[in-house]
Amino acid sequence: MFRVIETGLARTPNAPLNGTVQAGPYLLSTHIPKDPQTAEVLLGDMQAQARRTLANVKQSVEAAGGTIADVTQVIVFIINASDFLAFNEVYREFFTEPFPSRSTVVVKELLVPGMLIECVVHAYLG
């Protein structure tokens, strides 16, 4: 079973992608700091962008019938290694023990100028 999850988050027009999909009990979702109402990317410091991104993650998991506690893996792409600790502070607002598996990758740039973070999450809803 493969289905697109309608998350209530604004979609990118004409982009050949879906932000959140479910395949059986597995949820796969990718998020940026996009305002769910306006579809505009929130620019600003890492904590503001991380908070918006993780709120979008939470919203998408809940739209599929799960909770943030169902997230099993988070892959984080950040622009600046110096933002790692700031991201961790916000991450702890959303995730508690036992934490999901996580990888953090520092990249040269992301798609939107000024965007500091992108997250890919996997959740188990079985």
JOLIN-V178169 format. One record per run of one state. SS is the DSSP state (helix for helix, strand for strand, loop for the rest). FROM is the first residue (numbers start at 1). TO is the last residue. If there is no record, write none. Layout:
# JOLIN-V178169
ss->{SS/SS}
from->{FROM/FROM}
to->{TO/TO}
This chain:
# JOLIN-V178169
ss->{loop/strand/loop/strand/loop/strand/loop/strand/loop/strand/loop/helix/loop/helix/strand/loop/helix/loop/strand/loop/strand/loop}
from->{1/2/5/20/24/26/33/34/35/41/42/46/64/68/71/79/81/95/101/107/117/125}
to->{1/4/19/23/25/32/33/34/40/41/45/63/67/70/78/80/94/100/106/116/124/126}
